[in-house]
Amino acid sequence: MSKDTIVIREIRPEDNAQIEAVIRACFHEFKIPLEGTAYADDETPRMYESYQNANDVYYVIDDNGVVLGGGGIKPLKDFEAEVCEIQKMYFSPKIRGKGYGKLMFEKCMEAAKKMGYKRCYLESAPQLKAAIHIYESSGFKHLKGALGNTGHYSCGVWMIKEL
């Protein structure tokens, strides 16, 4: 693995199994509940198909065909049209602490602005301290409860940011 071979690109159909494995592994590693989280989402095994609309996008971190992480933007379900959600941002331990999370996050924020969203919402788990730190330092503010209808009742951290 070297910086020269790593790219952030839009998801392709053949990435589904690899990104699903990365997402699921994080739940076990950080002891995050499996029910009421992205782990149980219908779209987790079919990420490519789940991000094919004009108002959503999902990116993966690719190292010579090996998917090491991902993150995406989608409209916040059952909420105002101008609010998007940053979703399914998970990374393999192989690339953590090297700045790729921040790069992925910035790419998603840029995409959200280009798509015309005014605010970005996210849900996280208290166990994901490094991620929450990135969100806070990027101007996300904590909320007292969930917005929209993500079905992620086991997430205990809700945040929002003006774009």
N, C-alpha and C positions, 0 to 999 in steps of 0.2 A: 504494500500500500504506500503510495507516495502522493504528495499534493498534485503532481503533474497528471495523475491518472483519475483524480476525483472530479466529477462534474455534478452539478445540480441541474436536473432536467425534468420535463413533464413525464408523468407516469405512462408506461406502455402496458399492453395486455400481459406480456410475458413477465412483468414485475410482480404480479399479484401474489404469488406464493411466497416470494422472498420478503415483501413488505409485510405481509400478514405474519410471518415468522418473527420479524423484528418487533412488531407491535406486541404480539402475544408474549414474547420473552421478557419485555420490560415489566409487564404486570407481575410475573413471577419473581423477577429480580427485586423489585421494589415493594413486594407484598401489597399490591393494590387490589382491592376487591374485583372479582371477575364479573359479577352481576352488577347491573346499573352503571356500566362503564363501556368504553369503546371495545373492550374485550368481547362483549356479547352482541355488538352491533351486527346487523345483517350485512352491512357493507364491508366489514373488515376482510372477509375472504375475497371480495371482488372490488377492490379499490379502484381499478381502472374504470370499470363500468359505472362506478358511483360518482365519478367526477368528469362527466362528459357534457355538462350544460354550459351555456354561455356565461353564466354567473358563478362558476366554480372552477377550481383548478387544484391539482395535487402534484407535488414535486417529489422526486426521490433523489437521494444522494447515491450516485453510481460510481463504483471503483472498478473499471474494466469488466462491467457486466454483473458485479456483485452489488446488490442493493443493501446499503448500510443505514438507511434511515429515510424519513419522509415527513412531509407536512403539507397541509392544504387549507384552502379557503372555500367556504360554502355559505349560502344564506343561512341565517339563524332561523331554525325551524319554528313556525307559528309565531313570528315576531315581525317587526317593521322591516320593510324591504330594504331599507338603507343600512341595516345592521348585518354584518357578516360574522361568521365564527371561524376562528383559526382552529383547525381540527387535526387529530391523528398525527401529532408531531412526536415522533419517537425515533430514537437513535440506538444503534448497536454500541456496546461499550468500546468497541475498537476505535470509534471516532469521537467519543465524548471528550470534552475538555480541550478540543483543538480549534474551536471557533466555528464549527460547521452548524451548530444549533443556531447561533446568532445570524449566520449567513442565510440559513433557511428561513428563519423568522423574518429577516429583512426582505427577502424575496417574496414571501407571502404578503407582507404589509404593502409592498410596492404593487403587487397584483391586485390587492383589494382596492387600493386607490384608483388604479387604472380601470377597474370594473365599476367604479362610481360609488362604492360604499362610503358612508360617512363615519361609521363607528365599527369597531371590531370588538367582539366578545370572545371570551375563552373560558373554558372550565378545566381545572386541573386537580391533582390530588396533592395533599400536603406533603406526601413523601418526595415529590419531585422538586426539591429545593433549588437545584441549579436552574431549572426551567423558570420557576417562579421569580427568581432573581433577575433573569433576562427580561421577563415581562415587566417587572417593577422598574427596572432601570430604563426601559423603553417607554415609560409613561403610562402603563396600564394602572388603573386604580381598582382597588378591591371593592367588591359589592357584598351586601349582606346576604344575598340569596341568588338563586338562578333566574335567568331570563329565558324566554322562549320555551321550547319543549324538546330538549335533546334526549330525554329518557335516561340521562346519566345521574341518577339519584345518589350514587355513591361518590361522586366528586364533591369535595368539600371546599374548593377554592373557585370563586367566580370573579372575573375581572373584565374591565371594559376600557377602551381607549378611543378618543376622537382621532380620526385620520386626517 
